[in-house]
Amino acid sequence: MLTKPILNYFSICGRGELARLIAAAGEVEIIDKTWAPAFGEDGNWRPGYKAIGEARGFPGTMPILEQGDFAIFQVSICRCYCYCYCYCANICTRIYVVPFAFVIV
């Protein structure tokens, strides 16, 4: 059985929101790591967010979606992964992600 996907994103509606909505529409539970507050007192992004992506070898951007040892960071890829995960949650045992393709077994 697959572990639940973990979505890392700020506590605002933005690039990570579509992945949340896809999971809700697909009635699939995800672990939503909401990072709050999104902004510091000076109005800029709160320090520390860049380190979240860099710790995984990604640029300092979000959203980041993780499932087990697997992690991805680009918005469109996170969205596609959530869609495929929701669609296939009950009919496949594993989803392999290859750049620009999904292989379902």
HELIX and SHEET records of a PDB file:
HELIX    1   1 GLU A   17  ALA A   25  1                                   9    
HELIX    2   2 TYR A   49  GLU A   54  1                                   6    
HELIX    3   3 VAL A   75  CYS A   88  1                                  14    
SHEET    1   A 4 ILE A  31  TRP A  35  0                                        
SHEET    2   A 4 ILE A   6  PHE A  10  1                                        
SHEET    3   A 4 ILE A  64  GLN A  67 -1                                        
SHEET    4   A 4 PHE A  70  ILE A  72 -1                                        
SHEET    1   B 2 ILE A  95  VAL A  98  0                                        
SHEET    2   B 2 ALA A 101  ILE A 104 -1                                        
END                                                                             
